[in-house]
Amino acid sequence: MSGYANASLCRRDGRMDGLGPRIKQLRLQAGLSKAALARRVGVSDVTISYWESGTIKQIGHARLVALTSALDCSIRQLLDDDSLNALAVDAPAKPQGLLALRSRVCAPWESAAGNDELDVELSTAQLLTRDCFLVTPAEGETFDFLYEGDLAAVHPSERFQQDGLYLIEREGRLQIQYLERLTSGRIRVSGEQLQSVSVENMRTPPFRVVGYLRARWSRQ
């Protein structure tokens, strides 16, 4: 994300107080080992240890986004208010409009008719949306990993980039699924229910990738 994608976040005194313990707490709540979290984020398990102990005190923006996805948490659960303010320094002056997401139509940014922006001010949501669209389920709609009142920053993409949550189109319906590359080169597709897991050929998957979820915010 231009402007601050590679910037590190730290407090004015150079520290990110409490970030390490929060990462550890959320990792344990998610039932992940350091090695498992490291694989999801794309770092070594030693790096996870350094983050949790505070040996490494500055974490790049891209890694923070990967942590929120891997730990299934919001950016606010990771960062304190000072760090959030530091991240917001380069945010655009005017937030993008909030788009309603519907399962039976194409992604709202792919159709001018679907771009019914909701009139809302979301200063927190500016943090991760420089090149994303903010979406929320339309009235009466629910998605795996995204419920009524939740927000998501979706970066339009037509291909798998890294393990994480993706907006995909399958059989004419939009879905949010977790995509994970396996050592075999195939891709595991999973929803929130165990019975919805499938393993697909990465070259000819039975779905179309529409976007990558960079961040989510829960109404809770």
Backbone as CSV, one residue per row, in Angstrom:
resi,resn,N_x,N_y,N_z,CA_x,CA_y,CA_z,C_x,C_y,C_z
1,MET,0.851,-1.175,0.000,0.000,0.000,0.000,0.886,1.222,0.000
2,SER,0.796,2.018,-1.039,1.739,3.091,-1.246,1.714,4.078,-0.099
3,GLY,2.907,4.634,0.176,2.994,5.664,1.198,3.416,5.126,2.538
4,TYR,2.867,3.961,2.929,3.253,3.458,4.237,3.244,1.937,4.311
5,ALA,3.272,1.270,3.163,3.192,-0.185,3.178,4.380,-0.819,3.873
6,ASN,5.546,-0.197,3.784,6.732,-0.802,4.375,7.173,-0.091,5.642
7,ALA,6.349,0.802,6.124,6.729,1.547,7.314,6.574,0.690,8.550
8,SER,7.461,0.876,9.513,7.343,0.203,10.786,6.575,1.095,11.735
9,LEU,5.876,0.456,12.684,5.085,1.205,13.642,5.750,1.129,15.005
10,CYS,5.926,2.278,15.609,6.442,2.295,16.960,5.932,3.545,17.639
11,ARG,5.966,3.565,18.947,5.547,4.730,19.689,6.631,5.780,19.608
12,ARG,6.282,6.994,20.064,7.249,8.076,19.969,8.530,7.777,20.729
13,ASP,8.417,6.942,21.761,9.618,6.599,22.515,10.328,5.396,21.920
14,GLY,9.858,4.930,20.726,10.538,3.842,20.020,10.024,2.467,20.376
15,ARG,8.989,2.373,21.238,8.512,1.075,21.676,7.080,0.844,21.210
16,MET,6.703,-0.435,21.166,5.313,-0.799,20.920,4.867,-1.574,22.153
17,ASP,4.616,-0.867,23.218,4.310,-1.490,24.497,3.145,-2.455,24.389
18,GLY,3.367,-3.675,24.884,2.290,-4.637,24.963,2.033,-5.419,23.701
19,LEU,2.674,-5.071,22.584,2.400,-5.783,21.339,2.821,-7.247,21.442
20,GLY,4.020,-7.500,21.964,4.504,-8.878,22.088,3.563,-9.755,22.901
21,PRO,3.193,-9.322,24.120,2.247,-10.115,24.908,0.904,-10.303,24.220
22,ARG,0.455,-9.278,23.460,-0.828,-9.424,22.763,-0.725,-10.475,21.656
23,ILE,0.395,-10.472,20.937,0.582,-11.488,19.893,0.550,-12.888,20.516
24,LYS,1.255,-13.044,21.622,1.304,-14.360,22.286,-0.078,-14.777,22.769
25,GLN,-0.795,-13.847,23.405,-2.126,-14.160,23.925,-3.071,-14.569,22.799
26,LEU,-3.065,-13.812,21.705,-3.945,-14.129,20.580,-3.540,-15.436,19.903
27,ARG,-2.228,-15.707,19.847,-1.752,-16.969,19.261,-2.255,-18.153,20.074
28,LEU,-2.153,-18.038,21.402,-2.608,-19.130,22.268,-4.123,-19.291,22.185
29,GLN,-4.846,-18.172,22.106,-6.297,-18.252,21.971,-6.691,-18.939,20.677
30,ALA,-5.889,-18.734,19.635,-6.162,-19.354,18.342,-5.695,-20.807,18.279
31,GLY,-4.997,-21.257,19.335,-4.514,-22.636,19.371,-3.375,-22.900,18.408
32,LEU,-2.563,-21.874,18.156,-1.457,-22.005,17.210,-0.120,-22.098,17.919
33,SER,0.744,-22.942,17.407,2.128,-22.954,17.876,2.867,-21.798,17.213
34,LYS,4.065,-21.499,17.694,4.857,-20.449,17.055,5.161,-20.810,15.604
35,ALA,5.438,-22.089,15.375,5.754,-22.531,14.016,4.549,-22.378,13.091
36,ALA,3.353,-22.709,13.600,2.147,-22.604,12.782,1.854,-21.149,12.436
37,LEU,1.993,-20.260,13.430,1.768,-18.845,13.166,2.803,-18.313,12.184
38,ALA,4.043,-18.757,12.341,5.112,-18.310,11.445,4.804,-18.670,9.995
39,ARG,4.274,-19.878,9.764,3.939,-20.306,8.403,2.840,-19.423,7.809
40,ARG,1.866,-19.065,8.622,0.749,-18.252,8.128,1.187,-16.821,7.811
41,VAL,2.131,-16.316,8.605,2.559,-14.932,8.428,3.674,-14.821,7.390
42,GLY,4.410,-15.924,7.196,5.507,-15.908,6.236,6.832,-15.495,6.828
43,VAL,7.053,-15.839,8.120,8.317,-15.549,8.789,8.790,-16.824,9.470
44,SER,9.940,-16.763,10.130,10.440,-17.927,10.863,9.846,-17.955,12.263
45,ASP,9.853,-19.146,12.887,9.345,-19.238,14.253,10.236,-18.459,15.229
46,VAL,11.504,-18.275,14.862,12.402,-17.460,15.689,11.920,-16.005,15.696
47,THR,11.469,-15.532,14.543,10.947,-14.172,14.473,9.722,-14.012,15.363
48,ILE,8.839,-15.016,15.359,7.661,-14.973,16.241,8.115,-14.876,17.691
49,SER,9.124,-15.640,18.065,9.652,-15.586,19.431,10.191,-14.197,19.755
50,TYR,10.903,-13.600,18.806,11.454,-12.260,19.007,10.349,-11.225,19.159
51,TRP,9.283,-11.362,18.347,8.157,-10.433,18.475,7.516,-10.549,19.849
52,GLU,7.256,-11.781,20.263,6.537,-11.990,21.521,7.356,-11.567,22.733
53,SER,8.661,-11.725,22.649,9.528,-11.354,23.775,9.872,-9.873,23.776
54,GLY,9.633,-9.201,22.643,9.979,-7.793,22.552,11.392,-7.555,22.070
55,THR,12.111,-8.632,21.712,13.464,-8.471,21.181,13.419,-7.642,19.896
56,ILE,12.414,-7.926,19.042,12.130,-7.089,17.877,10.936,-6.232,18.240
57,LYS,11.138,-4.931,18.291,10.099,-4.023,18.784,9.333,-3.335,17.673
58,GLN,9.821,-3.399,16.438,9.146,-2.750,15.329,8.741,-3.798,14.298
59,ILE,7.480,-3.787,13.944,6.943,-4.753,12.984,6.358,-3.994,11.811
60,GLY,6.755,-4.348,10.610,6.284,-3.661,9.419,4.784,-3.794,9.218
61,HIS,4.236,-2.837,8.503,2.793,-2.789,8.262,2.270,-4.061,7.597
62,ALA,2.991,-4.558,6.589,2.532,-5.759,5.882,2.455,-6.955,6.819
63,ARG,3.413,-7.054,7.744,3.402,-8.164,8.704,2.255,-8.022,9.692
64,LEU,1.938,-6.778,10.077,0.807,-6.564,10.978,-0.494,-7.018,10.327
65,VAL,-0.638,-6.703,9.048,-1.831,-7.126,8.321,-1.892,-8.653,8.273
66,ALA,-0.742,-9.289,8.004,-0.693,-10.755,7.957,-1.029,-11.355,9.316
67,LEU,-0.600,-10.688,10.391,-0.913,-11.171,11.745,-2.412,-11.125,12.019
68,THR,-3.075,-10.046,11.603,-4.515,-9.958,11.848,-5.259,-11.081,11.139
69,SER,-4.798,-11.431,9.944,-5.434,-12.512,9.199,-5.132,-13.864,9.846
70,ALA,-3.875,-14.086,10.202,-3.469,-15.370,10.773,-4.091,-15.618,12.140
71,LEU,-4.234,-14.556,12.929,-4.770,-14.676,14.286,-6.272,-14.449,14.346
72,ASP,-6.878,-14.148,13.179,-8.314,-13.896,13.104,-8.724,-12.817,14.105
73,CYS,-8.027,-11.688,14.035,-8.297,-10.605,14.974,-8.316,-9.284,14.217
74,SER,-8.717,-8.232,14.902,-8.721,-6.902,14.301,-7.393,-6.212,14.584
75,ILE,-7.108,-5.151,13.829,-5.881,-4.400,14.050,-5.885,-3.757,15.433
76,ARG,-7.079,-3.409,15.931,-7.176,-2.785,17.250,-6.822,-3.757,18.366
77,GLN,-7.006,-5.057,18.132,-6.628,-6.038,19.143,-5.115,-6.180,19.234
78,LEU,-4.408,-5.779,18.187,-2.953,-5.869,18.198,-2.286,-4.591,18.701
79,LEU,-2.828,-3.448,18.303,-2.135,-2.185,18.534,-2.841,-1.325,19.561
80,ASP,-2.064,-0.534,20.286,-2.645,0.445,21.194,-2.987,1.706,20.407
81,ASP,-3.643,2.659,21.066,-4.116,3.854,20.368,-2.981,4.679,19.776
82,ASP,-1.837,4.790,20.481,-0.721,5.567,19.968,-0.196,4.971,18.668
83,SER,-0.097,3.644,18.629,0.409,2.983,17.428,-0.571,3.121,16.276
84,LEU,-1.877,3.053,16.580,-2.881,3.258,15.551,-2.784,4.657,14.969
85,ASN,-2.566,5.637,15.836,-2.421,7.015,15.364,-1.190,7.161,14.481
86,ALA,-0.103,6.469,14.832,1.106,6.526,14.022,0.857,5.943,12.641
87,LEU,0.077,4.854,12.584,-0.240,4.226,11.309,-1.115,5.124,10.453
88,ALA,-1.927,5.952,11.096,-2.879,6.784,10.371,-2.272,8.050,9.791
89,VAL,-0.996,8.348,10.092,-0.385,9.603,9.669,-0.497,9.803,8.169
90,ASP,-0.254,8.733,7.386,-0.263,8.856,5.934,-1.565,8.409,5.305
91,ALA,-2.604,8.246,6.112,-3.885,7.810,5.561,-4.483,8.912,4.703
92,PRO,-5.264,8.559,3.692,-5.865,9.575,2.838,-6.783,10.478,3.629
93,ALA,-6.900,11.756,3.184,-7.692,12.723,3.933,-9.166,12.342,3.937
94,LYS,-9.639,11.740,2.850,-11.044,11.364,2.765,-11.156,9.858,2.626
95,PRO,-11.851,9.158,3.546,-11.958,7.705,3.456,-12.795,7.295,2.259
96,GLN,-12.506,6.107,1.727,-13.315,5.588,0.650,-14.697,5.238,1.175
97,GLY,-15.682,5.260,0.285,-17.027,4.917,0.693,-17.130,3.454,1.075
98,LEU,-18.108,3.147,1.916,-18.348,1.783,2.349,-19.316,1.126,1.380
99,LEU,-18.934,-0.017,0.826,-19.729,-0.696,-0.188,-20.462,-1.885,0.416
100,ALA,-21.689,-2.091,-0.026,-22.497,-3.212,0.442,-22.140,-4.462,-0.357
101,LEU,-21.852,-5.560,0.346,-21.441,-6.812,-0.286,-22.619,-7.777,-0.306
102,ARG,-22.940,-8.271,-1.509,-24.046,-9.220,-1.679,-23.517,-10.496,-2.310
103,SER,-24.046,-11.631,-1.856,-23.520,-12.917,-2.315,-23.916,-13.241,-3.747
104,ARG,-25.062,-12.755,-4.216,-25.582,-13.182,-5.525,-25.274,-12.214,-6.655
105,VAL,-24.462,-11.223,-6.426,-24.043,-10.310,-7.488,-22.529,-10.213,-7.479
106,CYS,-21.975,-9.602,-8.520,-20.520,-9.464,-8.595,-20.028,-8.497,-7.515
107,ALA,-18.727,-8.472,-7.320,-18.142,-7.573,-6.329,-18.559,-6.144,-6.646
108,PRO,-18.874,-5.327,-5.643,-19.421,-3.992,-5.897,-18.523,-3.097,-6.720
109,TRP,-17.197,-3.257,-6.653,-16.310,-2.402,-7.441,-16.231,-2.855,-8.905
110,GLU,-16.799,-4.050,-9.217,-16.789,-4.545,-10.589,-18.018,-4.097,-11.375
111,SER,-18.956,-3.493,-10.710,-20.182,-3.056,-11.369,-20.582,-1.690,-10.859
112,ALA,-20.720,-0.730,-11.774,-21.112,0.617,-11.366,-22.459,0.599,-10.671
113,ALA,-23.344,-0.312,-11.106,-24.678,-0.378,-10.513,-24.634,-0.889,-9.083
114,GLY,-23.553,-1.628,-8.773,-23.476,-2.202,-7.435,-22.792,-1.306,-6.435
115,ASN,-22.307,-0.157,-6.870,-21.545,0.710,-5.988,-22.437,1.637,-5.177
116,ASP,-23.311,1.056,-4.354,-24.146,1.876,-3.502,-23.392,2.148,-2.209
117,GLU,-22.721,3.304,-2.163,-21.908,3.648,-1.010,-22.800,4.028,0.161
118,LEU,-22.396,3.601,1.349,-23.101,3.965,2.555,-22.461,5.214,3.135
119,ASP,-23.278,6.146,3.570,-22.781,7.415,4.083,-22.296,7.224,5.512
120,VAL,-20.996,7.032,5.670,-20.449,6.759,6.997,-19.015,7.251,7.061
121,GLU,-18.620,7.765,8.198,-17.251,8.202,8.416,-16.515,7.122,9.203
122,LEU,-15.394,6.655,8.681,-14.673,5.539,9.279,-13.192,5.873,9.379
123,SER,-12.826,6.715,10.303,-11.435,7.135,10.398,-10.506,5.957,10.683
124,THR,-10.930,5.015,11.517,-10.099,3.845,11.801,-9.895,3.009,10.547
125,ALA,-10.936,2.915,9.739,-10.863,2.081,8.537,-9.936,2.652,7.484
126,GLN,-9.543,3.925,7.617,-8.605,4.504,6.661,-7.241,3.831,6.733
127,LEU,-6.941,3.231,7.850,-5.588,2.761,8.112,-5.054,1.813,7.044
128,LEU,-5.903,0.920,6.578,-5.417,-0.143,5.706,-6.063,-0.129,4.327
129,THR,-6.586,1.024,3.913,-7.424,1.004,2.716,-6.942,1.899,1.589
130,ARG,-5.677,2.225,1.538,-5.189,3.105,0.482,-5.530,2.558,-0.898
131,ASP,-5.398,1.274,-1.118,-5.720,0.682,-2.425,-6.724,-0.459,-2.275
132,CYS,-7.598,-0.324,-1.293,-8.621,-1.333,-1.036,-10.013,-0.719,-1.125
133,PHE,-11.011,-1.576,-1.131,-12.400,-1.160,-1.009,-12.915,-1.631,0.348
134,LEU,-13.620,-0.760,1.031,-14.252,-1.126,2.292,-15.608,-1.739,1.997
135,VAL,-15.851,-2.937,2.530,-17.130,-3.601,2.299,-17.727,-4.065,3.622
136,THR,-19.023,-4.210,3.628,-19.759,-4.773,4.750,-20.924,-5.563,4.175
137,PRO,-21.335,-6.657,4.807,-22.461,-7.415,4.258,-23.706,-6.545,4.116
138,ALA,-24.369,-6.649,2.972,-25.619,-5.937,2.768,-26.661,-6.464,3.748
139,GLU,-27.726,-5.702,3.920,-28.770,-6.099,4.859,-29.296,-7.490,4.510
140,GLY,-29.312,-8.359,5.504,-29.802,-9.713,5.314,-28.768,-10.687,4.792
141,GLU,-27.553,-10.220,4.521,-26.486,-11.075,3.989,-25.492,-11.436,5.098
142,THR,-24.991,-12.647,5.053,-23.905,-13.062,5.941,-22.897,-13.861,5.137
143,PHE,-21.643,-13.785,5.531,-20.559,-14.510,4.882,-19.729,-15.196,5.964
144,ASP,-19.067,-16.282,5.595,-18.083,-16.849,6.505,-17.050,-15.776,6.813
145,PHE,-16.679,-15.637,8.049,-15.647,-14.720,8.526,-16.064,-13.245,8.487
146,LEU,-17.264,-12.937,7.999,-17.701,-11.544,7.933,-19.207,-11.504,8.173
147,TYR,-19.581,-10.895,9.310,-20.980,-10.906,9.717,-21.599,-9.519,9.593
148,GLU,-22.897,-9.452,9.776,-23.605,-8.187,9.683,-22.976,-7.148,10.611
149,GLY,-22.646,-6.008,10.054,-22.022,-4.945,10.841,-20.510,-4.974,10.828
150,ASP,-19.901,-6.084,10.371,-18.444,-6.158,10.264,-17.975,-5.415,9.019
151,LEU,-16.702,-5.033,9.022,-16.093,-4.372,7.872,-14.884,-5.166,7.402
152,ALA,-14.599,-5.060,6.116,-13.398,-5.686,5.570,-12.774,-4.759,4.541
153,ALA,-11.448,-4.717,4.528,-10.699,-3.987,3.502,-10.266,-5.011,2.464
154,VAL,-10.834,-4.928,1.259,-10.584,-5.915,0.207,-9.748,-5.291,-0.899
155,HIS,-8.610,-5.900,-1.157,-7.751,-5.470,-2.260,-8.119,-6.278,-3.497
156,PRO,-8.618,-5.641,-4.559,-8.998,-6.390,-5.766,-7.813,-7.191,-6.310
157,SER,-8.036,-8.450,-6.570,-6.977,-9.321,-7.085,-7.619,-10.492,-7.801
158,GLU,-6.985,-10.950,-8.858,-7.502,-12.083,-9.617,-6.665,-13.338,-9.407
159,ARG,-5.740,-13.280,-8.467,-4.890,-14.457,-8.256,-4.565,-14.637,-6.778
160,PHE,-4.203,-15.857,-6.449,-3.765,-16.187,-5.094,-2.399,-15.548,-4.847
161,GLN,-2.256,-14.844,-3.729,-1.006,-14.168,-3.408,-0.268,-14.839,-2.261
162,GLN,-1.001,-15.110,-1.188,-0.427,-15.728,0.003,-1.579,-16.317,0.798
163,ASP,-1.259,-17.170,1.771,-2.313,-17.741,2.591,-3.117,-16.628,3.254
164,GLY,-4.418,-16.779,3.274,-5.247,-15.770,3.916,-6.686,-15.851,3.447
165,LEU,-7.468,-14.858,3.845,-8.872,-14.799,3.479,-9.041,-14.113,2.122
166,TYR,-9.883,-14.711,1.283,-10.117,-14.179,-0.054,-11.618,-14.100,-0.323
167,LEU,-11.991,-13.109,-1.120,-13.328,-13.041,-1.682,-13.269,-13.783,-3.007
168,ILE,-14.069,-14.824,-3.149,-14.054,-15.627,-4.365,-15.471,-15.725,-4.929
169,GLU,-15.572,-16.027,-6.211,-16.859,-16.274,-6.860,-16.899,-17.733,-7.281
170,ARG,-17.901,-18.450,-6.766,-18.052,-19.860,-7.102,-19.526,-20.125,-7.430
171,GLU,-19.759,-20.662,-8.626,-21.111,-20.996,-9.065,-22.046,-19.795,-8.962
172,GLY,-21.528,-18.635,-9.348,-22.349,-17.442,-9.390,-22.591,-16.759,-8.063
173,ARG,-21.919,-17.210,-7.009,-22.102,-16.607,-5.690,-20.753,-16.149,-5.133
174,LEU,-20.772,-15.030,-4.449,-19.567,-14.562,-3.767,-19.462,-15.238,-2.409
175,GLN,-18.232,-15.639,-2.073,-17.956,-16.270,-0.787,-16.653,-15.712,-0.230
176,ILE,-16.504,-15.785,1.061,-15.220,-15.482,1.697,-14.681,-16.792,2.246
177,GLN,-13.492,-17.168,1.782,-12.894,-18.450,2.160,-11.417,-18.241,2.506
178,TYR,-10.898,-19.155,3.334,-9.466,-19.126,3.655,-8.740,-20.018,2.654
179,LEU,-7.802,-19.448,1.915,-7.018,-20.195,0.932,-5.617,-20.423,1.472
180,GLU,-5.164,-21.646,1.354,-3.853,-22.019,1.894,-3.121,-22.917,0.904
181,ARG,-1.897,-22.521,0.542,-1.094,-23.335,-0.376,-0.501,-24.522,0.384
182,LEU,-0.679,-25.721,-0.146,-0.142,-26.927,0.462,1.218,-27.251,-0.134
183,THR,1.960,-28.105,0.554,3.291,-28.479,0.065,3.207,-29.212,-1.273
184,SER,2.060,-29.810,-1.558,1.864,-30.518,-2.821,1.678,-29.560,-3.993
185,GLY,1.515,-28.265,-3.693,1.267,-27.299,-4.736,-0.211,-27.031,-4.958
186,ARG,-1.078,-27.863,-4.362,-2.510,-27.640,-4.453,-2.925,-26.609,-3.416
187,ILE,-4.172,-26.244,-3.438,-4.649,-25.196,-2.548,-5.834,-25.704,-1.730
188,ARG,-5.751,-25.476,-0.419,-6.849,-25.858,0.468,-7.797,-24.679,0.605
189,VAL,-9.078,-24.938,0.410,-10.110,-23.913,0.504,-11.013,-24.267,1.671
190,SER,-11.146,-23.378,2.632,-11.938,-23.698,3.810,-12.763,-22.517,4.277
191,GLY,-13.963,-22.839,4.750,-14.824,-21.859,5.378,-14.730,-22.023,6.877
192,GLU,-15.732,-21.526,7.581,-15.715,-21.640,9.041,-16.168,-23.007,9.516
193,GLN,-16.851,-23.761,8.668,-17.321,-25.089,9.028,-16.381,-26.149,8.460
194,LEU,-16.060,-27.161,9.267,-15.101,-28.183,8.852,-15.550,-28.907,7.590
195,GLN,-16.861,-29.096,7.430,-17.339,-29.857,6.275,-17.192,-29.110,4.965
196,SER,-16.815,-27.829,5.036,-16.699,-27.035,3.809,-15.280,-27.010,3.253
197,VAL,-14.379,-27.826,3.808,-12.992,-27.839,3.354,-12.860,-28.646,2.072
198,SER,-12.113,-28.107,1.100,-11.816,-28.837,-0.132,-10.390,-28.540,-0.552
199,VAL,-9.818,-29.410,-1.352,-8.467,-29.222,-1.878,-8.579,-29.162,-3.396
200,GLU,-8.049,-28.083,-3.982,-8.252,-27.828,-5.396,-6.926,-27.712,-6.148
201,ASN,-7.010,-27.939,-7.458,-5.867,-27.713,-8.332,-5.672,-26.209,-8.467
202,MET,-4.485,-25.727,-8.168,-4.251,-24.297,-8.156,-4.321,-23.686,-9.551
203,ARG,-3.991,-24.460,-10.577,-3.990,-23.918,-11.938,-5.395,-23.783,-12.503
204,THR,-6.282,-24.690,-12.113,-7.657,-24.642,-12.637,-8.654,-24.788,-11.493
205,PRO,-8.679,-23.835,-10.576,-9.607,-23.940,-9.443,-11.045,-23.727,-9.915
206,PRO,-12.021,-24.342,-9.238,-13.432,-24.196,-9.639,-14.055,-22.908,-9.097
207,PHE,-13.286,-21.862,-9.019,-13.769,-20.582,-8.546,-12.888,-19.480,-9.117
208,ARG,-13.352,-18.258,-8.982,-12.592,-17.097,-9.443,-12.208,-16.235,-8.250
209,VAL,-10.935,-15.923,-8.129,-10.488,-15.029,-7.064,-10.894,-13.602,-7.429
210,VAL,-11.537,-12.918,-6.490,-12.016,-11.556,-6.714,-11.195,-10.548,-5.923
211,GLY,-10.783,-10.921,-4.713,-10.024,-9.984,-3.897,-9.441,-10.650,-2.667
212,TYR,-8.453,-9.979,-2.094,-7.772,-10.459,-0.890,-8.165,-9.566,0.287
213,LEU,-8.573,-10.166,1.394,-8.966,-9.399,2.577,-7.719,-9.000,3.351
214,ARG,-7.397,-7.718,3.298,-6.208,-7.235,4.000,-6.455,-7.050,5.488
215,ALA,-7.671,-6.714,5.835,-7.993,-6.504,7.250,-9.487,-6.607,7.451
216,ARG,-9.868,-6.888,8.687,-11.276,-6.932,9.059,-11.464,-6.204,10.382
217,TRP,-12.666,-5.652,10.536,-13.024,-5.018,11.798,-14.360,-5.594,12.245
218,SER,-14.396,-6.101,13.457,-15.636,-6.659,13.983,-16.447,-5.574,14.671
219,ARG,-17.757,-5.650,14.547,-18.611,-4.666,15.224,-18.526,-4.830,16.731
220,GLN,-18.019,-5.985,17.187,-17.836,-6.182,18.609,-16.637,-5.402,19.133
